[in-house]
């Protein structure tokens, strides 16, 4: 498994724990890394995604909600919600570093691995809409 794939999987597990328990990020990170030894590059990328996602969670949730029909963010499966949150963060804030196609593919694979049968299609559809809409806005602004 590639390093960034491993980092995204760690990020998902950590964001999931934070979302479910409400524990502070620092506490969850310390506990997770104590129990899951990982190389520095994996830890650094995972923490970059986690910090950016949590720092921008209001904007991310608003964008995700805008692109889902008949789904409120707080009613989504916790796994799906957190995959879409950090993937949307990557699409919006790391697009110069990571191609959107890679971000979406990684998110879909995580949804297929950790969520329900149809989650991959759901995550793919939402992230594709977000990418096309937000990429168009970025291009028009730039």
C-alpha positions in Angstrom: 0.0 0.0 0.0 1.3 3.4 -0.9 2.4 5.9 1.8 -0.3 8.5 1.1 -3.0 5.8 1.0 -1.8 4.6 4.4 -1.9 8.2 5.7 -5.4 8.7 4.4 -6.5 5.5 6.1 -5.0 6.7 9.4 -6.6 10.1 8.9 -10.0 8.4 8.5 -9.6 6.4 11.6 -8.6 9.4 13.6 -11.3 11.7 12.3 -13.8 8.9 12.9 -12.7 8.6 16.6 -12.8 12.4 17.0 -16.3 12.6 15.5 -17.7 9.7 17.5 -16.2 10.5 20.9 -15.8 14.3 20.8 -12.4 13.9 22.4 -9.8 16.6 21.6 -7.7 16.0 18.5 -4.4 16.0 20.4 -5.7 13.2 22.7 -6.9 11.0 19.9 -3.7 11.6 17.9 -1.5 10.7 20.8 -3.5 7.5 21.6 -3.7 6.5 17.9 0.1 6.9 17.2 0.9 5.1 20.5 -1.0 2.1 19.2 -0.2 2.4 15.5 3.5 2.9 14.8 3.9 4.6 11.5 6.8 6.3 9.6 7.1 10.1 10.0 6.0 10.8 6.4 2.7 8.9 6.9 2.1 10.6 10.3 2.9 14.1 8.8 0.6 13.7 5.8 -2.2 12.2 8.0 -1.9 15.1 10.5 -1.9 17.6 7.7 -5.2 16.3 6.4 -6.7 16.0 9.9 -5.7 19.5 10.9 -6.9 21.1 7.7 -10.2 19.1 7.8 -10.9 20.1 11.4 -9.9 23.7 10.9 -12.2 24.0 7.9 -15.0 21.7 8.9 -17.8 24.3 8.7 -16.9 25.2 5.1 -16.4 21.5 4.2 -19.8 20.5 5.6 -21.5 23.3 3.9 -20.0 22.3 0.5 -20.8 18.6 1.0 -24.4 19.4 2.0 -24.8 21.6 -1.0 -23.9 18.7 -3.3 -25.9 16.0 -1.7 -29.6 15.6 -2.3 -31.8 14.7 0.6 -28.9 14.1 2.9 -28.0 16.2 6.0 -24.4 15.9 7.0 -25.3 14.8 10.5 -27.5 12.0 9.2 -24.8 10.5 7.0 -22.8 7.5 8.1 -19.9 8.6 10.2 -17.4 6.9 7.9 -18.8 8.4 4.7 -19.1 11.9 6.3 -15.4 11.8 7.3 -14.1 10.4 4.1 -15.9 13.2 2.2 -14.7 15.8 4.6 -11.1 15.1 4.2 -11.3 14.4 0.5 -13.1 17.7 0.0 -10.4 19.4 2.0 -7.8 17.9 -0.3 -9.8 18.9 -3.4 -10.1 22.5 -2.2 -6.8 23.2 -0.4 -4.3 20.7 -1.8 -5.2 20.6 -5.5 -1.8 22.0 -6.5 -0.2 19.1 -4.7 -2.6 16.2 -5.4 -4.6 15.6 -8.6 -8.3 15.5 -8.0 -8.6 12.2 -9.7 -6.3 10.6 -7.2 -8.1 12.2 -4.2 -11.5 10.9 -5.5 -10.2 7.4 -6.3 -8.6 7.1 -2.8 -11.8 8.3 -1.1 -13.9 5.8 -3.1 -11.5 3.0 -2.2 -11.8 3.8 1.5 -15.6 4.0 1.3 -15.6 0.6 -0.4 -13.3 -0.9 2.3 -14.9 0.7 5.4 -18.5 1.5 4.6 -21.6 -0.1 3.1 -21.9 -1.5 -0.4 -23.2 1.6 -2.1 -20.9 4.0 -0.3 -18.3 4.1 -3.0 -20.8 5.2 -5.6 -22.2 7.8 -3.2 -18.8 9.2 -2.3 -17.7 9.2 -5.9 -20.8 11.1 -7.1 -20.6 13.8 -4.4 -16.9 14.4 -4.7 -17.1 14.5 -8.5 -19.8 17.2 -8.2 -17.7 19.1 -5.7 -14.6 18.9 -7.8 -16.3 20.1 -11.0 -18.1 22.9 -9.3 -15.3 24.1 -7.1 -12.6 23.6 -9.8 -14.7 25.8 -12.1 -14.9 28.5 -9.4 -11.1 28.2 -8.8 -10.4 28.6 -12.5 -12.7 31.6 -12.8 -11.2 33.3 -9.8 -7.6 32.6 -10.9 
